[in-house]
Amino acid sequence: MRNLTKAQEDAELAFIITAIYLKRQQRDIIRPFKTVLSESMNPDHMRLAALLLSDDLNDATNQSLARNIFKRFPGNHAFRFLHLVFAREFNDFEEAAKHQAVIDEALAKGNVEILRKDNPFYHLHWCGNEDFNRYATIGTTPLNQERVALRRSQPHTWSNKIRIGYMSSDFWDRHATMKLLQRILELHDKDRFEVTLFCHTGPEYLKHNETDRSRWGRIVDIHGFSDQAVLAVVREHNIDIMVDLKGHTSGSRATAFNQPLAPVHVGWLGFPGSTVNIDLDYVIGDHSVLPDVAKPFYHEKFCRLPESYQPNDPMHRPKPRPVTREQLGLPEDAFIFASFNGNRKITPEVVNSWCRILKRAPNSVLWLMANSPRNQANLSKHFQTAGISPKRIIFCPRAPYEDHISRQQAADLGIDTFPVNGHTTTSEQLWGGLPVLTVKGTNFASRVSESLLKAIDLPELVASDLQAYEDLAVELAQNPARIAEYKAHLKEQRYIAPLFDAERFCHHLEQAYEIMAERARQRLAPEHMDIPALPPRTAPFAAE
């Protein structure tokens, strides 16, 4: 490594960051370049570069830049964490283990400050420790409590309707968020609520949208706006409750919430955890994902819905069509475990657990979605090293949504990942008629499947620990009658259980908004709230 002064090092990194920003600017997905120059001169260039390069992990230029910057600055933990993000994205377990050992050694010595160099979103993919999660803060700045207090006390004009603002870059019908949310937006009571969508969805995504988005609410385009411009537009609409649907995920504009957008700021759906260093009054969850033991690890107050925090759309989501194993190239006489989760969620602990399950259930195979040839090669190598025959791992690519919903039912049992579960993926499997086995989690991201299974009355598929998860997987592989019962249960409960009951969910959500708004009207500080459940349904909410 060359010996550079601090000023020379900053100048070199400023050049790198400016080049990255220019690349983003050509793709029209970030703020104007005027903001870029002022931010690129921030002394913490390494933090910013790590944040930028994690924006698109499949971009070959980003991969190359991340690797080269880590080699150039091997002692910088922000770049080590970034290098680990790319290794995990492609299931390069050997490379990840080598660098994870450095992190683990620091944590064993009590050095939790090292986590401040980690990206809050990618951090969740390896760390299920809810205490540690709040330290992953790269790309954020400390929350100013004086500004929080000032926002809550500023004058505000209320009306007879509650004005809800939703902010996201995912307002297009093919995105997973809208596959969950769009029916809720359509069902909002227009006599009591006025809904505005502050949309920073990129035009490259909107061109694929086929839905009339006006059904969801008033659309206000803020794509490419600075935070100050976002503030001006939101204030112009006099919003009562602003809801951030992104948190610390790619494409987020959560930093805009560190301005006085509305009397009430809420985080929901996009980020499975506390949105650290962002001015949010409430986080919307449920008793599974936000148990009482989690309260010390959040600055937000809990708004717990009575069943699941995850909305689901039973109207626009395609129904599963009949499909055969033969059509999919699957064995007729084997028990089929399946995982359709994103490959970055497959940690060494997960894949090693799957290997143990396969060894104990000899007449079984694993049907596994691979994001890329690189993922497939790395996963295949790990299974073979563990002594699992290649014939027992059946890889499949991503498929068109309608086909994917249908193909899931050809498997016998979905097996979940951790510490990040399937989220939309799990509800899709349950909708498609595939029971899912999960393990009880230790933070929001690892408790989502539990929430979904409880909302469709299958709590027995939540194993108490890893050993119980493996034991139950093996037991079910030897008991096809129980699998048949679970599949029948899912079909019977699809249109009566709370999980896919959008109307019921919307009622609970609106009750929460009314309580939030009333507290703000009375100048009361945010407080934890538990929304009571409607009486159970006695008849289906929709026909087959």
Secondary structure as UniProt FT lines:
FT   HELIX           6..26
FT   TURN            27..28
FT   HELIX           33..40
FT   HELIX           45..53
FT   TURN            57..58
FT   HELIX           60..72
FT   TURN            74..75
FT   HELIX           77..89
FT   TURN            90..91
FT   HELIX           93..108
FT   TURN            109..110
FT   HELIX           112..117
FT   HELIX           120..123
FT   TURN            124..126
FT   HELIX           130..133
FT   TURN            134..135
FT   TURN            138..139
FT   HELIX           145..153
FT   STRAND          162..168
FT   TURN            173..174
FT   HELIX           176..187
FT   TURN            190..192
FT   STRAND          193..199
FT   HELIX           203..206
FT   TURN            207..208
FT   HELIX           213..216
FT   STRAND          218..221
FT   TURN            223..224
FT   HELIX           227..236
FT   TURN            237..238
FT   STRAND          241..244
FT   TURN            250..251
FT   HELIX           254..258
FT   STRAND          264..267
FT   TURN            276..277
FT   STRAND          282..286
FT   TURN            287..289
FT   HELIX           292..297
FT   STRAND          301..305
FT   TURN            314..316
FT   HELIX           325..328
FT   STRAND          335..339
FT   HELIX           343..345
FT   HELIX           348..360
FT   TURN            362..363
FT   STRAND          364..369
FT   HELIX           373..385
FT   TURN            386..387
FT   HELIX           390..392
FT   STRAND          393..396
FT   HELIX           401..407
FT   HELIX           408..410
FT   STRAND          413..415
FT   HELIX           424..431
FT   TURN            432..433
FT   STRAND          436..439
FT   HELIX           444..446
FT   HELIX           448..455
FT   TURN            456..457
FT   HELIX           459..461
FT   STRAND          462..463
FT   HELIX           466..477
FT   HELIX           480..493
FT   TURN            494..496
FT   HELIX           498..500
FT   HELIX           502..521
FT   TURN            522..523
FT   STRAND          529..530
//
